[in-house]
């Protein structure tokens, strides 16, 4: 049986793959505001 987490965030959490800086945003940032690196959404499960 598969269980789903009922939690739904109202914001997305992003982390820079280069410098590790974290931020929240309503839309996916084009780049890290600190170093210009690529960001990924860390508010989603990774399995």
Secondary structure, DSSP 8 states (H G I E B T S, - for coil): ---------SSEEEEETTT--EEEESS--SS-TTT---EEE-SS---
